[in-house]
């Protein structure tokens, strides 16, 4: 039997070797890039869900004749559910790894969005917001760690820059009247 030795084999003796390897990368490529965009995409979906709700809140309140309490419950539902699902997301990541829960979070987010879009009434909207909140909680338990771990040190400031460039225009657009 013949054995072949890889000339570029990487010896990993500890966490410092993993960090050095990630920091030496020219960019985020291959499977790491897919995972990175999966995590970042989930955070975008979470933010977009709230922005979309705020844009349609006025017409929705009029068409469904919602009371102030119902509007408050509908807008805060996802946040309350996210608080409950955040530790569940951490548990899922410990048990199954990070990728499966991230994908599950995307499925939950899309499911919640579809339910809300086709909801005939207030109660169905709450069900959709529940799914969106579960997606938030799972995503935020995992995504930030994944982004930090998969991003080489020299690119981390870019991540912060893009986060700032995305947050402020979105907030200004949603709050402008």
N, C-alpha and C positions, 0 to 999 in steps of 0.2 A: 504494500500500500504506500502510495506517494503522498506526502504532505506538501502543501504550498504555503508559503509565508507571504503575507501581504507586505509590500515594502513600505506602505504608508499607514500601517496599523497604529492606532492611537492607544496609548496605555493610560488608563484612568485609574489613578490611585486614590482619588478623593474628590471632594467638591471643588477644590481649587483647580484641578485639572479640567473639570467640566466648564467652569467659569472662564478659564483661560482659552479653552477651545471655542466657546461661544463668542468671546471678545475678539478672537483672531479671525473670525469669519468676515468676508467682504460684504456680505449682505445676508438677508434672510431668504433662503432658497429652499426649494423642494418641499418636503413634508412639513418642515418647520414653518414655511411661508403659508401653507394651507392652514395649519393650526393657528398661526398668528392672525390671519385674516378671519378665521372662524370666530376667534375670541373678540376681535375688534368689531366684526360685523354684528355680533350679539349685543355689544354695548350700544352700537348705533340703533339697532332695532328697538332696544329698550327706550332710548331717548326719543326716537321717532314716534313711538306709540303715544307717549305723553304729549308730544307736540301736535300730533294729528288729533288727539282728543280735544286739546285746547282750541284748535282751529274750528272744530265742528260743535263745540259745546253750546254756543248760542242757539243755532238752529235745532239741535237735538233737544235742548231744554224746552224750546217753544213747541216743537212737534209732539213731544211725548208728555207735555205738561208736567214737567218735573218740579218737585218742591226743592227748596234750598237744601233740605236734609238729604234728598235723593242725589242731588248734584254733588254734595260733599262726599257721600258714600261712594258714588261712582268714580269720582276723581281720585279718591284716596285708597280705593280698594286694592289696586295693584301694589301700592307701597306697603300696606299692612300685610298682604300675602307674601310679599318679598321678604319682609322681616322674618316671617315664619319659615320660609323656604331657604333662607341663606344658610342656616346650619345644616339643613338637609342636603343642600348642594355640596357643602364641605364633606359631609359624611359620604355622599355618593362618589366624590372625587377620591377619597381615601379608599373606598371599597372597590371601585371599578376603573380608576384612573381618571384623567381629566377630560379626555376626548369624548367619551360616551355621554357624560352629563352635559357638555357643551352642545353636542348635537341634539340631545333631548330638549335642552332649553330653546333651541331654534324651532323645533317641532311644536313645543308648547306656545311659543310666541306667535307662530303663524296660525296655529289652531285658534288661539285667543283672538287674533285679528280677524280671522274669517267669521268667527262666531259674532263678534261685535258688528262687523259690516252687515251681516244678514239678520241681525237681531230684530225681532218684531216688537220687543218691549224692553222695559227697564230691567226686569229680572234676568233676561237673557244677556243683556249687556254686562251685568254683574258677573255672570258665569264666564264670559269672555275675558273680562278684566281679571278674574281669578287666574285664568291660564297665563295671561300676560305677567301677572305678579309672580307666579311660580317660576316663569322663565327669568324674570329679573333676579329673583333670589338665587337661583342656581347659577346664573351667569356671573353675578358679582362675587359670588363665593370663589369662583375659579378664574375668571377671565383676567383680572388684574395681575394675578400671580403668573399666569401663562405669558402675558405680554411682557412682564418684567423679566422672566426667565429666558424667553426666546429672543429678546432684543439684545444685540451686542451693545456694550457700554457706550460706544461712540455714537450710536443711533438713539439712545434713550432721550436725549434732549429734543430730538425731532419729534418723538412721540408726544412729549409734553407740549411742544409748540403746536402740533396739529390738534391736540386736545383743546388747547386754548383758542386756536383759530376756529374750531368748530363750535365750541360752547358759547362764546360771546355773540357771534352773529345769530345763532339759533335763538338764544335768549332774547336778544334785541328784537328779532323778527316776530317772535311769538308774543312779546309783551307790548309791542308798538301799537298804538291806536291813533 
